[in-house]
Amino acid sequence: MGSSYTTTSVTFSLVMLFLLLQHDHFATADTSLIQKTCKATKYYALCMSSLKSNPTSLTADGKGLAAIIVGIATANATATSSYLSSQVLSSANDANTKKVLKECADKYGYAGEALQGSLQDLAAESYDYAYMHITAAADYPNACHNAFRRFPALVYPPELARREEALKRICSVVLGIIDSFGWD
């Protein structure tokens, strides 16, 4: 009985050691793909932190990593559209402010739709169309910024400037990932 217990214990220990070593090997390989992918982008730290925050990135291929970042960009655009819509409701009775905030909410909504379209393009490996949709999404905030410029009395809100820059950077990361596919 003692020998059977020892054999089972040793076998169990060897299996666990093997599994731990395999897990470490796979985690290193997956982290390596994430690092390689992020090095192809303009914002390495943003790419790394974004992908590390999503556990599915460890099992994703390059296309999957791009889709994860698109999801983050979509969440940004959608949250900004919602934020702007709430600002319209809570803004003073100034018609110009309401008009510009509504226009901006719409533009960020369009950015979210363009990003959703890019996910379909990525799935179909239509990288040129994905690139076009992501570029459009990154450009929609410019239309918002320009709307504020049409009314010199209106100040472009610092919170909106921060959100605009974040969306542009996230989109830039996705574009860098797509560029690394070598599709052109």
VEXPA-954382 format. One line per field, with one value per residue (C-alpha): residue number from 0; residue in one letter; z, y, x. Coordinates in nm, 4 decimals, always signed. Layout:
n NUM; ...
res A; ...
Z Z; ...
Y Y; ...
X X; ...
END
This chain:
n 0; 1; 2; 3; 4; 5; 6; 7; 8; 9; 10; 11; 12; 13; 14; 15; 16; 17; 18; 19; 20; 21; 22; 23; 24; 25; 26; 27; 28; 29; 30; 31; 32; 33; 34; 35; 36; 37; 38; 39; 40; 41; 42; 43; 44; 45; 46; 47; 48; 49; 50; 51; 52; 53; 54; 55; 56; 57; 58; 59; 60; 61; 62; 63; 64; 65; 66; 67; 68; 69; 70; 71; 72; 73; 74; 75; 76; 77; 78; 79; 80; 81; 82; 83; 84; 85; 86; 87; 88; 89; 90; 91; 92; 93; 94; 95; 96; 97; 98; 99; 100; 101; 102; 103; 104; 105; 106; 107; 108; 109; 110; 111; 112; 113; 114; 115; 116; 117; 118; 119; 120; 121; 122; 123; 124; 125; 126; 127; 128; 129; 130; 131; 132; 133; 134; 135; 136; 137; 138; 139; 140; 141; 142; 143; 144; 145; 146; 147; 148; 149; 150; 151; 152; 153; 154; 155; 156; 157; 158; 159; 160; 161; 162; 163; 164; 165; 166; 167; 168; 169; 170; 171; 172; 173; 174; 175; 176; 177; 178; 179; 180; 181; 182; 183
res M; G; S; S; Y; T; T; T; S; V; T; F; S; L; V; M; L; F; L; L; L; Q; H; D; H; F; A; T; A; D; T; S; L; I; Q; K; T; C; K; A; T; K; Y; Y; A; L; C; M; S; S; L; K; S; N; P; T; S; L; T; A; D; G; K; G; L; A; A; I; I; V; G; I; A; T; A; N; A; T; A; T; S; S; Y; L; S; S; Q; V; L; S; S; A; N; D; A; N; T; K; K; V; L; K; E; C; A; D; K; Y; G; Y; A; G; E; A; L; Q; G; S; L; Q; D; L; A; A; E; S; Y; D; Y; A; Y; M; H; I; T; A; A; A; D; Y; P; N; A; C; H; N; A; F; R; R; F; P; A; L; V; Y; P; P; E; L; A; R; R; E; E; A; L; K; R; I; C; S; V; V; L; G; I; I; D; S; F; G; W; D
Z +0.0000; +0.0787; -0.2594; -0.4503; -0.2630; -0.3350; -0.7046; -0.7351; -0.5506; -0.7699; -1.0871; -0.9776; -0.8962; -1.2364; -1.4186; -1.2253; -1.2971; -1.6681; -1.6759; -1.4963; -1.7399; -2.0376; -1.9034; -1.8528; -2.2091; -2.3567; -2.1497; -2.2673; -2.6291; -2.6028; -2.4292; -2.7028; -2.9729; -2.7804; -2.7449; -3.1114; -3.2172; -2.9929; -3.1151; -3.4591; -3.3205; -3.2487; -2.8865; -2.7459; -2.3799; -2.4620; -2.6741; -2.4047; -2.1206; -2.3301; -2.4326; -2.0879; -1.9437; -2.1558; -2.0620; -2.4055; -2.5567; -2.4331; -2.6703; -2.9587; -3.2901; -3.4516; -3.5927; -3.2508; -3.0881; -3.3380; -3.2582; -2.8852; -2.9446; -3.1751; -2.8882; -2.6585; -2.9208; -2.9679; -2.5931; -2.5914; -2.8807; -2.7328; -2.3855; -2.5333; -2.7348; -2.4178; -2.2205; -2.4812; -2.4929; -2.1156; -2.1529; -2.4003; -2.1430; -1.8589; -2.0522; -2.0082; -2.2473; -2.4943; -2.8337; -2.9891; -2.7090; -2.7379; -3.1161; -3.1037; -2.8255; -3.0182; -3.3343; -3.1395; -2.9818; -3.3311; -3.4612; -3.1809; -3.2494; -3.6130; -3.4934; -3.2942; -3.5996; -3.8162; -3.5598; -3.5554; -3.9327; -3.9008; -3.6895; -3.9764; -4.2145; -3.9884; -3.9677; -4.3483; -4.3738; -4.5738; -4.4114; -4.6541; -4.5551; -4.1858; -4.2212; -4.3903; -4.1165; -3.8370; -4.0074; -4.0362; -3.6692; -3.5726; -3.7876; -3.6578; -3.3464; -3.5794; -3.7050; -3.3454; -3.2727; -3.5878; -3.4751; -3.1666; -3.3840; -3.5770; -3.2586; -3.1188; -2.7937; -2.7188; -2.5494; -2.6449; -2.3163; -2.1762; -2.1013; -2.4652; -2.5802; -2.3565; -2.4959; -2.8532; -2.8068; -2.6430; -2.9332; -3.1884; -3.0070; -2.9708; -3.3410; -3.4217; -3.2294; -3.4350; -3.7582; -3.6554; -3.5837; -3.9219; -4.0925; -3.9335; -4.1200; -4.4409; -4.6447; -4.8786
Y +0.0000; +0.2411; +0.1760; +0.2398; +0.5644; +0.6777; +0.5865; +0.7707; +1.0712; +1.0819; +1.0389; +1.3147; +1.5423; +1.4772; +1.5458; +1.8706; +1.9764; +1.8990; +2.1009; +2.3941; +2.3944; +2.3724; +2.6566; +2.8707; +2.7906; +2.8842; +3.2025; +3.3064; +3.2334; +3.4307; +3.7232; +3.7136; +3.7557; +4.0440; +4.2160; +4.1603; +4.2912; +4.5970; +4.6825; +4.7335; +5.0151; +5.3805; +5.3488; +5.0389; +5.1011; +5.1659; +4.8517; +4.6369; +4.7654; +4.7307; +4.3737; +4.2695; +4.3935; +4.1390; +3.7739; +3.6483; +3.8192; +3.5323; +3.2913; +3.5306; +3.5475; +3.8802; +3.9294; +3.8546; +4.1078; +4.3696; +4.2824; +4.3262; +4.6757; +4.7576; +4.6571; +4.9007; +5.1766; +5.1032; +5.1260; +5.4614; +5.6004; +5.4752; +5.6087; +5.9461; +5.9610; +5.8841; +6.1399; +6.4080; +6.3173; +6.3623; +6.6992; +6.8097; +6.7306; +6.9023; +7.2029; +7.5496; +7.6778; +7.7947; +7.6713; +7.6725; +7.4626; +7.2097; +7.1994; +7.1374; +6.8788; +6.6932; +6.7010; +6.5692; +6.2914; +6.1897; +6.1945; +5.9679; +5.7417; +5.7213; +5.6393; +5.3478; +5.2255; +5.2482; +5.0461; +4.7821; +4.7650; +4.7117; +4.4006; +4.2449; +4.3430; +4.1878; +3.8654; +3.8545; +3.9444; +4.2540; +4.4519; +4.7440; +4.8011; +4.7511; +5.0111; +5.2510; +5.2093; +5.2578; +5.5640; +5.7089; +5.6368; +5.8186; +6.1165; +6.1662; +6.3516; +6.6121; +6.6979; +6.7464; +6.9686; +7.1697; +7.2152; +7.3955; +7.6164; +7.7389; +7.9114; +8.1149; +8.1785; +7.8040; +7.6503; +7.2991; +7.1070; +6.9566; +6.6305; +6.6041; +6.6813; +6.3982; +6.1547; +6.2624; +6.1983; +5.8607; +5.7437; +5.8582; +5.6728; +5.3542; +5.3657; +5.4230; +5.1057; +4.9037; +5.0492; +4.9526; +4.5978; +4.5727; +4.7117; +4.4292; +4.1728; +4.2606; +4.2762; +4.5590
X +0.0000; +0.2836; +0.4463; +0.1218; +0.0679; +0.4255; +0.3977; +0.0677; +0.2089; +0.5217; +0.3151; +0.0772; +0.3716; +0.5310; +0.2037; +0.1551; +0.5148; +0.4643; +0.1401; +0.3017; +0.5935; +0.3564; +0.1421; +0.4510; +0.5642; +0.2253; +0.1992; +0.5459; +0.4558; +0.1304; +0.2998; +0.5600; +0.2920; +0.1371; +0.4751; +0.5635; +0.2233; +0.2419; +0.5910; +0.4357; +0.2196; +0.2874; +0.1684; +0.3391; +0.2487; -0.1180; -0.1289; +0.0331; -0.1842; -0.4997; -0.4243; -0.3039; -0.6334; -0.8197; -0.7521; -0.8591; -0.5552; -0.3368; -0.5097; -0.5755; -0.3956; -0.3043; -0.6532; -0.7992; -0.5676; -0.6836; -1.0456; -0.9802; -0.8415; -1.1348; -1.3648; -1.1845; -1.2103; -1.5806; -1.6383; -1.4567; -1.6630; -1.9906; -1.9103; -1.8160; -2.1381; -2.3370; -2.1369; -2.2099; -2.5792; -2.5962; -2.4225; -2.6923; -2.9592; -2.7767; -2.6442; -2.7835; -3.0444; -2.7805; -2.8988; -2.5509; -2.4046; -2.6849; -2.6514; -2.2758; -2.2984; -2.5699; -2.3573; -2.0592; -2.2653; -2.3728; -2.0130; -1.8927; -2.1904; -2.0797; -1.7281; -1.8696; -2.0601; -1.7488; -1.5563; -1.8301; -1.7995; -1.4258; -1.4869; -1.6810; -1.4029; -1.1386; -1.3385; -1.3603; -0.9887; -1.0853; -0.8075; -0.8306; -1.1932; -1.1147; -0.8395; -1.0812; -1.3451; -1.0920; -0.9440; -1.2949; -1.3618; -1.0438; -1.1454; -1.5005; -1.3749; -1.2194; -1.5682; -1.6738; -1.3756; -1.4523; -1.8124; -1.6848; -1.4631; -1.7676; -1.8841; -1.5923; -1.7784; -1.7798; -1.4784; -1.3753; -1.4128; -1.0902; -1.2747; -1.3765; -1.0213; -0.8960; -1.1530; -1.0769; -0.7059; -0.7732; -0.9901; -0.7336; -0.4543; -0.6565; -0.7445; -0.3779; -0.2918; -0.5407; -0.4077; -0.0551; -0.1678; -0.3399; -0.0289; +0.1706; -0.0415; +0.1412; -0.1784; -0.0932
END
